[in-house]
Amino acid sequence: MADAPVVAVRGEAYREVAPELARFTVTAVARDRDRETTLTRLAERAAAVRALLDAAGPVVERRETGQVHVWPVTKRAGERVVAYQGSVSTTVTTTDFTALGDLMLRLADQEQVEVAGPVWSLRPDSPAYREARQAAIADALVRAREYAEALGAQVIALRELSDTGMSAGPPMTMVGAAYSRSGEPERELELDPAPQPVQAAVEARFTISEPVLG
């Protein structure tokens, strides 16, 4: 068996699957000549954001406070402070894509609040990764059998299998908001979840029977 012929192949798999998570960032900002006023406004606006996220209930799967940034604004020359500015960012994660657009619009409707996103992605333990790995192994076996058949031989055993890695990308697609012009504005933001590319590759070595070369 040690001297038996071997065929080495690379198996690959590529899939596009529906995203499982959507993340966006909401940032409350404040600016005023008075430092205390700036801090008070920043705290109030951050609290308003938190209240809206609390009211969203299970729509928000996870939220994390990012950078809290407060700094003096000075003139170009010198150290004279002309204002104080601050910002508080929160990253929001949800799996409810039907309510995502409405939540983002309600947050963006707050005073001095910026909303950016969403970014679509898969969970780290998504079944899509396992399925891609299995498909890559199956592709390697198919290729090995094709090479063996071309030589008049058969695949006998697996000698070595190595994972060369996986890749996934988080593209984003967004469709703009629609506003009603009659009476109270009716806002609707339709979002198109972007398919997530998942790619897996393996390298394998198979023992084959003696080729028929004649």
C-alpha positions as CSV (number, residue, x, y, z in Angstrom):
1,M,0.0,0.0,0.0
2,A,2.9,2.4,0.7
3,D,4.0,2.1,-2.9
4,A,0.5,2.3,-4.4
5,P,-0.1,5.2,-6.8
6,V,-1.6,8.3,-5.4
7,V,-3.7,11.1,-6.8
8,A,-3.7,14.6,-5.2
9,V,-6.6,16.9,-5.8
10,R,-8.2,20.1,-4.5
11,G,-11.9,20.2,-3.7
12,E,-13.8,23.5,-3.7
13,A,-17.3,24.6,-2.9
14,Y,-19.0,28.0,-3.3
15,R,-22.4,29.0,-2.0
16,E,-24.5,32.1,-1.7
17,V,-26.8,31.9,1.3
18,A,-29.3,34.2,3.0
19,P,-27.8,36.3,5.8
20,E,-28.6,35.5,9.4
21,L,-27.6,38.8,11.1
22,A,-27.8,42.5,10.4
23,R,-25.7,45.0,12.2
24,F,-26.0,48.8,12.2
25,T,-24.5,51.6,14.2
26,V,-26.4,54.5,15.8
27,T,-24.4,57.5,17.0
28,A,-25.7,60.3,19.2
29,V,-23.8,63.6,18.9
30,A,-23.8,66.9,20.7
31,R,-21.9,70.2,20.4
32,D,-22.1,73.5,22.3
33,R,-19.7,76.2,23.5
34,D,-20.4,75.2,27.1
35,R,-19.0,71.9,28.2
36,E,-21.7,71.1,30.7
37,T,-24.4,71.8,28.1
38,T,-22.6,69.5,25.7
39,L,-22.4,66.6,28.2
40,T,-26.0,67.1,29.2
41,R,-27.3,67.0,25.7
42,L,-25.1,64.0,24.8
43,A,-26.5,62.1,27.8
44,E,-30.1,63.0,26.9
45,R,-29.7,61.9,23.3
46,A,-27.9,58.7,24.3
47,A,-30.7,58.0,26.7
48,A,-33.3,58.5,24.0
49,V,-31.5,56.0,21.8
50,R,-31.5,53.5,24.6
51,A,-35.2,54.0,25.3
52,L,-36.0,53.3,21.6
53,L,-33.8,50.1,21.7
54,D,-35.5,49.0,24.9
55,A,-38.9,49.5,23.3
56,A,-37.9,47.4,20.3
57,G,-37.9,44.3,22.6
58,P,-36.8,41.0,20.9
59,V,-36.2,42.8,17.6
60,V,-32.8,43.8,19.1
61,E,-30.8,40.6,19.7
62,R,-27.7,42.4,20.9
63,R,-26.4,45.9,21.4
64,E,-23.0,47.1,22.4
65,T,-21.8,50.6,23.3
66,G,-18.8,51.5,21.2
67,Q,-16.6,54.5,21.6
68,V,-17.7,57.4,23.8
69,H,-15.8,60.4,22.5
70,V,-15.8,63.9,24.1
71,W,-13.3,66.5,23.0
72,P,-12.6,70.3,23.0
73,V,-12.8,72.1,19.6
74,T,-10.0,74.7,19.3
75,K,-9.2,77.3,16.7
76,R,-6.7,76.4,14.1
77,A,-3.9,78.4,15.8
78,G,-3.5,78.1,19.5
79,E,-5.3,76.3,22.2
80,R,-8.4,78.5,22.7
81,V,-11.4,76.3,23.1
82,V,-14.4,77.5,21.0
83,A,-16.7,74.5,21.7
84,Y,-17.1,71.0,23.1
85,Q,-18.2,68.1,21.0
86,G,-19.2,64.6,22.0
87,S,-20.5,61.3,20.5
88,V,-21.7,58.0,21.8
89,S,-22.0,55.0,19.4
90,T,-24.0,51.8,19.8
91,T,-23.8,48.8,17.5
92,V,-27.1,47.0,17.2
93,T,-27.5,43.4,16.0
94,T,-30.8,41.9,14.9
95,T,-32.2,38.8,13.1
96,D,-35.6,40.3,12.4
97,F,-35.1,41.8,9.0
98,T,-38.8,42.7,8.6
99,A,-38.6,45.2,11.5
100,L,-35.1,46.4,10.8
101,G,-36.0,49.3,8.4
102,D,-38.6,50.7,10.8
103,L,-36.2,50.5,13.7
104,M,-33.5,52.3,11.8
105,L,-35.9,55.1,10.7
106,R,-37.2,55.6,14.3
107,L,-33.7,56.0,15.5
108,A,-32.7,58.3,12.7
109,D,-35.7,60.5,13.5
110,Q,-34.1,61.5,16.8
111,E,-32.3,64.8,17.2
112,Q,-28.7,64.8,16.3
113,V,-28.5,61.0,15.7
114,E,-26.7,59.3,12.9
115,V,-27.6,55.8,11.7
116,A,-25.2,53.8,9.5
117,G,-25.7,50.3,8.0
118,P,-26.9,47.6,7.9
119,V,-24.0,45.1,7.4
120,W,-25.3,41.6,6.7
121,S,-23.5,38.5,7.9
122,L,-23.7,34.9,9.0
123,R,-23.4,33.6,12.6
124,P,-19.9,32.2,13.3
125,D,-21.4,28.8,13.8
126,S,-23.7,28.9,10.8
127,P,-24.6,25.6,9.2
128,A,-23.6,27.1,5.9
129,Y,-20.0,26.8,6.8
130,R,-20.3,23.1,7.6
131,E,-22.3,22.4,4.4
132,A,-19.6,24.2,2.4
133,R,-16.9,22.1,3.9
134,Q,-18.8,18.9,3.2
135,A,-19.4,20.0,-0.3
136,A,-15.7,20.7,-0.8
137,I,-14.8,17.2,0.4
138,A,-17.4,15.7,-2.0
139,D,-15.9,17.7,-4.8
140,A,-12.4,16.4,-4.0
141,L,-13.7,12.9,-4.1
142,V,-15.4,13.4,-7.4
143,R,-12.2,14.9,-8.9
144,A,-10.1,12.0,-7.6
145,R,-12.5,9.5,-9.1
146,E,-12.5,11.3,-12.5
147,Y,-8.7,11.2,-12.6
148,A,-8.6,7.6,-11.6
149,E,-11.2,6.6,-14.2
150,A,-9.1,8.5,-16.8
151,L,-6.2,6.2,-15.9
152,G,-8.4,3.0,-15.9
153,A,-8.1,2.8,-12.1
154,Q,-10.3,3.2,-9.0
155,V,-10.0,5.2,-5.8
156,I,-9.2,2.8,-3.0
157,A,-8.5,4.9,0.1
158,L,-8.0,8.3,1.5
159,R,-4.5,9.0,2.6
160,E,-4.6,12.7,3.6
161,L,-7.1,15.5,3.9
162,S,-6.3,19.1,4.8
163,D,-8.5,22.1,5.1
164,T,-7.1,25.1,3.2
165,G,-9.5,27.6,4.8
166,M,-12.9,29.2,4.3
167,S,-13.9,32.7,3.4
168,A,-17.1,34.7,3.7
169,G,-17.9,38.2,2.8
170,P,-20.5,40.7,4.3
171,P,-21.8,42.7,1.3
172,M,-24.6,45.2,1.9
173,T,-27.6,46.3,0.0
174,M,-30.0,49.0,1.0
175,V,-33.1,50.5,-0.7
176,G,-34.0,54.1,0.3
177,A,-36.9,55.3,2.4
178,A,-40.4,56.2,1.0
179,Y,-42.3,59.2,2.4
180,S,-46.0,60.0,2.2
181,R,-46.8,63.5,1.2
182,S,-50.4,63.6,2.6
183,G,-51.0,64.3,6.3
184,E,-48.6,62.8,8.8
185,P,-45.5,61.5,7.0
186,E,-45.6,57.7,6.6
187,R,-42.1,56.3,6.3
188,E,-41.2,52.9,5.0
189,L,-37.7,51.7,4.5
190,E,-37.4,48.5,2.5
191,L,-34.1,46.6,2.8
192,D,-32.8,43.8,0.6
193,P,-30.7,41.4,2.6
194,A,-27.5,40.7,0.6
195,P,-26.7,37.0,-0.1
196,Q,-23.6,35.9,1.7
197,P,-20.8,34.2,-0.3
198,V,-19.3,31.2,1.5
199,Q,-16.3,29.4,0.0
200,A,-14.5,26.3,1.3
201,A,-11.5,24.4,-0.1
202,V,-9.7,21.2,0.9
203,E,-6.6,19.3,-0.4
204,A,-6.8,15.5,-0.5
205,R,-4.6,12.6,-1.5
206,F,-6.2,9.3,-2.5
207,T,-4.7,5.9,-3.1
208,I,-5.8,4.4,-6.4
209,S,-5.4,1.0,-8.0
210,E,-2.8,0.3,-10.6
211,P,-3.5,2.5,-13.7
212,V,-4.1,0.8,-17.0
213,L,-1.9,2.8,-19.3
214,G,-1.9,0.6,-22.4
